[in-house]
Amino acid sequence: MSARLGATLFFLGLGGAILVSTMHDLLIVPIGVTFFLLLALASFLRPAPAFLTLVAFAVLVPLDLSVDVGILPRIGPTRIYMGAFLLGLFLRLLVFRSILPGYRAVLPLFGGACLYIASCLVSTAVSVEPVVSIYAVLGREIMEQLLLFYLFLYFLQIPGFFRQLRIALYIATFITCLLAYAEVYAGATPLLPFIPDGWLDFRAGILRCRSTFFHPIAYACFLNLVFPFVLVEFLSTRQSKVRLLMGGLGISILVAALLTVSRAPWIILALEVAALLAWECRKDIRRMVFILTIGLIVVSSAFLSYQLNDTVESLFQPFINPGQVEEGSSEYYRVVVFEAVWARVQSPRIFFGYGPNAFNYANIEVTYDNTTRILLEPDLHYARILFEFGAIGSGLILLLIARGIWRSIRSLREATPEQQRWILAALAGVVGFVLVNFTVSMFPMFPLGMIFWMCLAIALRGSLGTEQA
């Protein structure tokens, strides 16, 4: 029943998105309102399947497939679906005085989250673009990240929900892989005509696949968040059919990740796999030796490829020889971002920053590569949050994440072996995402922020003593 309802909701939302994008302007509003109300009604009646469908829908329907309304957030099918779901959930709470049977008020890290939101509001009050910052706090920080984090924690209490969540993610991920392969076959992004200001991205003459995401590195980050669960499912299952499916999905993800031509996510993915395999083999010397041998072969092959292949050398040369980075490269740009941000916050604004999402409106002017330009892409997340939220806000959100990670690690002692695997899979995604954001800024990018907080919620469920499988 849940699977059928979830599929119905997904295609209902997708059909609404297609109709709204192709209909005459006069028909957009009534059709959009009709689908919104139908989705809200479904969320009111069956919130758990509706939430699962929302997760898959957010992965498969690009956020850029939307209407540009100036400085306000883009309005598209994904955000409309989220609004309908939250409306249905709120009405259910009003009518039944509880969202679902068996509800327990479990709010880990809630005090830290409230402090962080309070600091965001102070940053908004002193923002250089108050309207932009207000919508950033309400939409990006609260609705698209922290609120969903607590909804994940809530729904994960339901027996069997975690398994259904994994299945929904696996199916959505496989579809994104198929779309990535279609990009290679067609030499173009199938969804590009529907994305405003879309462009094809090449590196070293290779088309970088983005699937349903706004940028190839964003897609690579998503795959890094999902792959640890696929690997754990493959290693832990005793059913040959499930192992075959997970093996095929795992290979599909690895190939799709390779097609993104995103170097930092490649390195992070390798570290995630190494950490999970090391844990799995920690008590078996022979398996450990076998894994180490395979790892040595992989590292040796990578070293030889770097030495013998010009394309591989050009891709990884900035990592091997950072002192020889060219000024026009993306690596040098990140150095420029950090230096420019650090120079601008040497003032009283170092405490609360320039305001949430104000980076693009602060006119950060720099000169490099013989060109003077305004910085618009904060490709270093921790420099971005320092600039937007100041030292207090950025410190609070990093502390919040660190507390969640530490609490999850401590819970490994009391968890069952199966729970330990899922906690570690979630932690691999969490830590990997934190690390990769030294080269990008993906926390604010929906649905990546949502999937990150989903992983942290899964890791925390172990520390709260609830069933993981």
C-alpha positions as CSV (number, residue, x, y, z in Angstrom):
1,M,0.0,0.0,0.0
2,S,2.8,2.4,1.0
3,A,4.8,1.7,-2.2
4,R,1.7,2.2,-4.4
5,L,0.8,5.4,-2.7
6,G,4.4,6.6,-2.9
7,A,4.5,5.9,-6.6
8,T,1.2,7.6,-7.1
9,L,2.3,10.7,-5.2
10,F,5.6,10.8,-7.1
11,F,3.9,10.7,-10.6
12,L,1.2,13.1,-9.4
13,G,3.9,15.6,-8.5
14,L,5.9,14.9,-11.6
15,G,2.8,15.2,-13.8
16,G,1.9,18.5,-12.1
17,A,5.4,19.8,-12.8
18,I,5.3,18.9,-16.5
19,L,1.8,20.4,-16.9
20,V,2.7,23.6,-15.1
21,S,5.9,23.9,-17.2
22,T,4.1,23.5,-20.5
23,M,0.7,25.1,-20.0
24,H,-0.3,28.7,-20.8
25,D,0.5,31.2,-18.1
26,L,-3.2,31.6,-17.3
27,L,-3.5,27.9,-16.5
28,I,-0.5,27.6,-14.3
29,V,-2.1,29.0,-11.1
30,P,-5.3,26.8,-11.1
31,I,-3.5,23.7,-12.1
32,G,-0.7,24.3,-9.6
33,V,-3.2,24.9,-6.8
34,T,-5.1,21.7,-7.6
35,F,-2.0,19.6,-7.5
36,F,-0.8,21.4,-4.3
37,L,-4.1,20.6,-2.6
38,L,-4.0,16.9,-3.7
39,L,-0.5,16.5,-2.4
40,A,-1.4,18.2,0.9
41,L,-4.4,15.8,1.3
42,A,-2.2,12.8,0.6
43,S,0.3,14.1,3.2
44,F,-2.5,14.6,5.7
45,L,-3.7,11.0,5.2
46,R,-0.5,9.1,4.9
47,P,2.5,11.3,6.0
48,A,5.2,8.6,6.1
49,P,4.8,7.5,2.4
50,A,4.4,11.2,1.4
51,F,7.7,12.0,3.2
52,L,9.5,9.1,1.4
53,T,8.1,10.4,-1.9
54,L,9.3,13.9,-1.1
55,V,12.8,12.6,-0.6
56,A,12.8,10.8,-4.0
57,F,11.1,13.7,-5.7
58,A,13.7,16.1,-4.4
59,V,16.5,14.0,-5.8
60,L,14.9,13.4,-9.2
61,V,13.3,16.8,-10.0
62,P,16.0,19.6,-10.3
63,L,15.5,22.5,-8.0
64,D,16.5,24.7,-10.9
65,L,13.3,23.6,-12.7
66,S,11.6,26.6,-11.3
67,V,10.4,30.2,-11.7
68,D,12.9,32.9,-11.1
69,V,11.3,35.6,-8.8
70,G,14.3,37.9,-8.4
71,I,15.9,38.0,-5.0
72,L,13.4,35.6,-3.5
73,P,14.0,31.8,-3.6
74,R,13.2,30.0,-6.8
75,I,9.7,28.5,-6.8
76,G,9.4,25.1,-8.5
77,P,7.8,21.7,-8.1
78,T,10.2,20.5,-5.4
79,R,9.5,23.4,-3.1
80,I,5.8,23.3,-3.9
81,Y,5.7,19.6,-3.0
82,M,7.6,20.4,0.3
83,G,5.1,23.1,1.1
84,A,2.2,20.8,0.4
85,F,3.7,18.1,2.6
86,L,4.3,20.5,5.5
87,L,0.8,21.8,5.2
88,G,-0.7,18.3,5.3
89,L,1.5,17.4,8.3
90,F,0.5,20.6,10.1
91,L,-3.2,20.0,9.6
92,R,-2.8,16.4,10.8
93,L,-1.2,17.7,13.9
94,L,-4.1,20.1,14.5
95,V,-6.8,17.5,13.9
96,F,-5.4,14.5,15.7
97,R,-3.1,16.3,18.2
98,S,-0.4,13.9,17.1
99,I,1.3,13.3,13.8
100,L,1.5,9.6,14.0
101,P,0.8,6.8,16.5
102,G,3.6,6.0,18.8
103,Y,5.1,9.5,18.8
104,R,7.9,10.2,21.2
105,A,9.3,13.8,21.5
106,V,12.9,13.0,20.7
107,L,14.8,16.2,19.9
108,P,18.6,15.6,20.1
109,L,20.8,18.7,19.7
110,F,17.7,20.9,19.9
111,G,19.3,23.4,22.2
112,G,22.2,23.9,19.9
113,A,19.9,24.1,16.9
114,C,17.9,26.9,18.6
115,L,21.1,28.8,19.5
116,Y,22.2,28.5,15.8
117,I,18.9,29.8,14.5
118,A,19.0,32.7,17.1
119,S,22.5,33.7,15.7
120,C,21.1,33.5,12.2
121,L,18.3,35.9,13.1
122,V,20.9,38.3,14.6
123,S,22.9,38.1,11.4
124,T,19.7,38.8,9.4
125,A,19.1,41.9,11.5
126,V,22.5,43.3,10.4
127,S,22.4,41.9,6.9
128,V,23.4,43.9,3.8
129,E,20.3,42.3,2.1
130,P,17.7,41.7,4.8
131,V,15.0,40.3,2.5
132,V,17.4,37.8,1.0
133,S,18.6,36.8,4.5
134,I,15.1,36.4,5.9
135,Y,14.1,33.9,3.2
136,A,17.5,32.2,3.6
137,V,17.0,31.6,7.3
138,L,13.3,30.5,7.0
139,G,13.7,28.4,3.8
140,R,17.3,27.2,3.5
141,E,18.4,26.9,7.2
142,I,15.1,26.0,8.9
143,M,12.7,24.3,6.4
144,E,15.2,22.7,4.0
145,Q,17.7,21.5,6.6
146,L,16.9,21.5,10.4
147,L,13.2,20.9,10.1
148,L,13.7,18.0,7.8
149,F,16.4,16.7,10.1
150,Y,13.9,16.4,13.0
151,L,11.3,15.0,10.6
152,F,13.8,12.3,9.7
153,L,14.4,11.6,13.4
154,Y,10.7,11.4,13.9
155,F,9.8,9.1,11.0
156,L,12.8,6.8,11.7
157,Q,11.0,5.7,14.8
158,I,8.4,3.9,12.7
159,P,9.2,0.2,12.3
160,G,10.3,-0.5,8.7
161,F,10.6,3.2,7.7
162,F,14.4,3.0,7.5
163,R,14.2,0.1,5.1
164,Q,11.6,1.9,3.0
165,L,13.8,5.1,3.0
166,R,16.8,3.1,1.7
167,I,14.7,1.6,-1.1
168,A,13.4,5.0,-2.1
169,L,16.9,6.4,-2.2
170,Y,18.3,3.4,-4.1
171,I,15.6,3.6,-6.8
172,A,16.1,7.4,-7.1
173,T,19.8,7.0,-7.3
174,F,19.7,4.4,-10.0
175,I,17.5,6.6,-12.1
176,T,20.0,9.4,-11.7
177,C,22.7,7.0,-12.9
178,L,20.7,6.2,-16.0
179,L,20.3,9.9,-16.7
180,A,24.0,10.3,-16.3
181,Y,24.7,7.5,-18.9
182,A,22.2,9.2,-21.2
183,E,24.3,12.4,-21.0
184,V,27.3,10.4,-22.2
185,Y,25.3,8.8,-25.0
186,A,23.7,12.0,-26.2
187,G,26.7,14.3,-25.5
188,A,24.3,16.7,-23.7
189,T,22.3,17.0,-20.5
190,P,18.7,15.8,-21.2
191,L,17.3,18.2,-18.6
192,L,19.4,21.2,-19.7
193,P,16.6,22.8,-21.8
194,F,14.4,23.0,-18.6
195,I,17.1,24.6,-16.4
196,P,17.5,28.4,-16.5
197,D,21.1,29.5,-17.3
198,G,22.1,25.9,-17.8
199,W,25.4,25.1,-19.4
200,L,27.5,22.1,-20.3
201,D,30.6,21.6,-18.1
202,F,33.8,20.1,-19.4
203,R,37.1,19.3,-17.7
204,A,40.2,18.1,-19.6
205,G,38.0,17.9,-22.6
206,I,35.6,15.4,-20.9
207,L,31.9,16.2,-20.5
208,R,31.0,16.2,-16.8
209,C,27.7,14.5,-16.0
210,R,25.3,16.2,-13.6
211,S,22.2,14.1,-14.0
212,T,19.4,15.9,-12.1
213,F,21.7,18.2,-10.2
214,F,22.7,21.8,-10.9
215,H,26.4,20.9,-11.2
216,P,28.5,17.8,-11.6
217,I,30.3,18.2,-8.3
218,A,26.8,18.4,-6.6
219,Y,25.9,15.1,-8.2
220,A,29.2,13.6,-7.0
221,C,28.5,14.8,-3.5
222,F,25.1,13.2,-3.6
223,L,26.5,9.8,-4.7
224,N,29.1,10.0,-1.9
225,L,26.2,10.3,0.6
226,V,24.3,7.3,-0.7
227,F,27.1,4.9,-1.7
228,P,28.1,3.9,2.0
229,F,24.5,2.6,2.5
230,V,24.7,0.6,-0.7
231,L,28.1,-0.9,0.3
232,V,26.8,-1.8,3.8
233,E,23.7,-3.4,2.3
234,F,25.9,-5.4,-0.1
235,L,28.2,-6.6,2.7
236,S,25.6,-7.4,5.3
237,T,22.8,-9.0,3.4
238,R,22.4,-12.8,3.2
239,Q,20.0,-12.8,0.3
240,S,21.8,-13.5,-3.0
241,K,19.2,-11.4,-5.0
242,V,19.6,-8.4,-2.8
243,R,23.4,-8.7,-3.0
244,L,23.2,-8.9,-6.8
245,L,21.0,-5.8,-6.9
246,M,23.2,-3.9,-4.5
247,G,26.3,-4.9,-6.4
248,G,24.8,-3.7,-9.6
249,L,23.7,-0.4,-8.0
250,G,27.1,0.0,-6.4
251,I,28.9,-0.4,-9.8
252,S,26.4,2.0,-11.4
253,I,27.1,4.6,-8.7
254,L,30.9,4.3,-9.1
255,V,30.6,4.7,-12.9
256,A,28.4,7.7,-12.5
257,A,30.8,9.2,-10.0
258,L,33.6,8.7,-12.4
259,L,31.6,10.5,-15.1
260,T,31.2,13.6,-12.9
261,V,35.0,14.2,-13.3
262,S,35.0,15.6,-9.7
263,R,38.3,15.0,-8.1
264,A,37.7,15.9,-4.4
265,P,34.5,13.7,-4.3
266,W,36.6,10.9,-5.8
267,I,39.1,11.1,-3.0
268,I,36.4,11.4,-0.4
269,L,34.6,8.4,-1.8
270,A,37.8,6.3,-1.7
271,L,38.2,7.3,2.0
272,E,34.6,6.4,2.8
273,V,35.0,2.9,1.2
274,A,38.4,2.3,2.9
275,A,36.9,3.2,6.4
276,L,33.9,1.0,6.0
277,L,35.9,-2.0,4.7
278,A,38.5,-1.5,7.5
279,W,35.7,-1.7,10.1
280,E,34.1,-4.7,8.4
281,C,37.4,-6.6,8.3
282,R,38.8,-5.5,11.7
283,K,38.5,-8.9,13.3
284,D,39.5,-11.0,10.3
285,I,43.2,-10.9,9.6
286,R,43.0,-12.7,6.3
287,R,40.2,-10.4,5.0
288,M,42.1,-7.4,6.2
289,V,45.2,-8.5,4.3
290,F,43.1,-9.2,1.2
291,I,41.6,-5.7,1.4
292,L,45.0,-4.1,2.0
293,T,46.3,-5.9,-1.0
294,I,43.5,-4.7,-3.2
295,G,44.0,-1.2,-1.8
296,L,47.7,-1.3,-2.6
297,I,46.9,-2.4,-6.2
298,V,44.4,0.5,-6.6
299,V,46.9,3.1,-5.2
300,S,49.7,1.7,-7.4
301,S,47.5,1.8,-10.5
302,A,46.5,5.4,-9.7
303,F,50.1,6.4,-9.3
304,L,51.1,4.8,-12.6
305,S,48.1,6.5,-14.3
306,Y,49.3,9.8,-12.9
307,Q,52.8,9.2,-14.3
308,L,51.8,7.8,-17.7
309,N,48.5,9.5,-18.6
310,D,48.5,13.2,-19.4
311,T,44.8,13.6,-18.7
312,V,45.1,12.1,-15.2
313,E,48.2,14.2,-14.5
314,S,46.4,17.4,-15.5
315,L,43.5,16.5,-13.3
316,F,45.4,15.8,-10.1
317,Q,48.5,17.9,-10.6
318,P,47.0,20.7,-8.4
319,F,46.6,18.2,-5.5
320,I,50.1,16.8,-5.9
321,N,51.9,20.1,-6.5
322,P,49.7,22.8,-4.9
323,G,52.6,25.3,-5.1
324,Q,52.3,25.2,-8.9
325,V,48.6,26.0,-9.2
326,E,47.8,28.5,-12.0
327,E,45.9,31.7,-11.1
328,G,43.0,30.9,-13.4
329,S,42.4,27.5,-11.9
330,S,39.5,26.5,-9.6
331,E,42.0,25.6,-6.8
332,Y,43.5,29.1,-6.9
333,Y,40.0,30.6,-6.9
334,R,39.3,29.0,-3.5
335,V,42.4,30.5,-2.1
336,V,41.2,33.9,-3.4
337,V,37.8,33.4,-1.8
338,F,39.3,32.6,1.6
339,E,41.7,35.6,1.5
340,A,39.0,38.0,0.4
341,V,36.5,36.8,3.0
342,W,39.2,37.0,5.8
343,A,40.0,40.6,4.7
344,R,36.4,41.7,4.7
345,V,35.5,40.3,8.1
346,Q,38.3,42.1,9.9
347,S,35.8,44.4,11.4
348,P,32.9,44.2,14.0
349,R,31.1,42.1,11.4
350,I,33.4,39.2,12.3
351,F,30.9,38.3,15.0
352,F,27.6,38.1,13.0
353,G,28.8,38.4,9.4
354,Y,27.1,40.1,6.5
355,G,23.8,38.1,6.6
356,P,22.6,34.7,5.5
357,N,22.9,34.2,1.7
358,A,24.4,37.7,1.3
359,F,27.7,36.5,-0.3
360,N,26.5,37.3,-3.8
361,Y,25.2,40.8,-2.8
362,A,28.2,42.0,-0.8
363,N,30.3,43.1,-3.8
364,I,33.5,41.3,-2.8
365,E,36.0,42.7,-5.3
366,V,39.3,40.9,-6.0
367,T,42.0,41.0,-8.6
368,Y,43.7,37.9,-9.8
369,D,44.8,36.4,-13.1
370,N,45.2,39.9,-14.3
371,T,41.4,40.6,-14.0
372,T,39.4,42.5,-11.4
373,R,36.1,40.8,-10.7
374,I,33.3,40.4,-8.1
375,L,33.2,37.1,-6.3
376,L,29.8,35.3,-6.9
377,E,30.6,31.7,-6.2
378,P,31.6,30.8,-2.6
379,D,33.4,27.6,-3.5
380,L,34.6,27.1,0.1
381,H,31.8,26.5,2.5
382,Y,33.6,27.4,5.7
383,A,34.7,30.7,4.3
384,R,31.1,31.3,3.1
385,I,29.5,30.7,6.6
386,L,32.2,32.9,8.2
387,F,31.3,35.7,5.9
388,E,27.5,35.3,6.1
389,F,27.0,34.2,9.7
390,G,30.2,35.5,11.4
391,A,32.4,33.6,13.9
392,I,29.5,33.1,16.3
393,G,27.0,31.5,13.8
394,S,29.6,29.5,11.9
395,G,31.0,28.2,15.2
396,L,27.6,27.2,16.5
397,I,26.6,25.2,13.3
398,L,30.0,23.4,13.3
399,L,29.6,22.7,17.0
400,L,26.1,21.3,16.3
401,I,27.4,18.9,13.7
402,A,30.4,17.9,15.8
403,R,28.2,17.1,18.7
404,G,26.0,14.9,16.5
405,I,29.0,13.1,15.1
406,W,30.5,12.5,18.6
407,R,27.2,11.4,20.0
408,S,26.8,8.9,17.2
409,I,30.3,7.5,17.7
410,R,29.7,7.0,21.4
411,S,26.5,5.1,20.5
412,L,28.5,2.4,18.7
413,R,29.3,0.8,22.0
414,E,25.7,0.0,22.8
415,A,24.6,-0.7,19.3
416,T,24.1,-4.2,17.8
417,P,26.5,-5.3,15.0
418,E,23.8,-4.5,12.4
419,Q,23.1,-1.1,13.9
420,Q,26.8,-0.4,14.0
421,R,27.1,-0.9,10.2
422,W,24.3,1.5,9.5
423,I,25.6,4.1,11.9
424,L,29.0,3.9,10.3
425,A,27.5,4.1,6.8
426,A,25.7,7.3,7.9
427,L,28.8,8.7,9.6
428,A,30.9,8.0,6.5
429,G,28.5,10.1,4.5
430,V,28.4,12.9,7.1
431,V,32.2,13.1,7.6
432,G,32.8,12.9,3.8
433,F,30.4,15.7,3.2
434,V,32.0,17.9,5.8
435,L,35.4,17.3,4.3
436,V,34.3,17.9,0.6
437,N,32.9,21.2,1.6
438,F,36.4,22.5,2.0
439,T,36.4,22.6,-1.8
440,V,32.7,23.5,-2.5
441,S,29.7,25.0,-0.7
442,M,27.0,22.4,-0.8
443,F,25.3,22.5,2.5
444,P,22.8,25.2,1.3
445,M,22.1,23.3,-1.9
446,F,18.9,21.4,-1.8
447,P,18.6,18.4,-1.7
448,L,22.2,17.9,-0.6
449,G,21.7,19.6,2.7
450,M,18.6,17.4,3.3
451,I,20.5,14.2,2.5
452,F,23.3,15.2,4.8
453,W,21.0,15.8,7.7
454,M,19.2,12.6,6.9
455,C,22.5,10.8,7.3
456,L,23.1,12.5,10.7
457,A,19.6,11.6,11.8
458,I,20.2,7.9,10.9
459,A,23.5,7.9,12.8
460,L,21.8,9.5,15.8
461,R,19.0,6.9,15.8
462,G,21.5,4.4,17.1
463,S,22.4,6.7,20.0
464,L,18.7,7.0,20.8
465,G,18.3,3.3,21.1
466,T,15.9,2.7,18.2
467,E,15.9,0.0,15.6
468,Q,17.9,0.8,12.5
469,A,17.0,-1.9,10.0
